[in-house]
């Protein structure tokens, strides 16, 4: 059975804005048993390219699709509604492996966040992620 299990680099209210592209970004962890940790909404500056590097630290090898979700704003305010920019990146995440995704999102002071999805197979995977 293929069912999506989503994880977003965001679990708390936005405390600040981390830069991406030309500015230093952020580091965090992912854990598909729960979620990804930390506060990670960010703006895209510099060359408009967001680079995400994933390093597996626990669990079996899993194919994960990663994208950059952008907050959409309108009459009723700003929301996370699944709109993405810069395309999708599917990578095999595994213990000891490094996987890199490059997203050409363009510059925007609208908030973005990293969005990940994998098949629901009951497996827990964990690792580190660095976004710049």
Secondary structure, DSSP 4 states (H G I P E B T S, - for coil): ---EEEEESB-S-----EEEETS--EEEEEETTS-B-SB--EEEETTSEEEEEEEEEESS-EEEEEEEEE-EEETTEEE--S-EEEEEEEEEE-BT-EEEEEEE---EEEEEEEEEEEE-SS---EEEEEE-
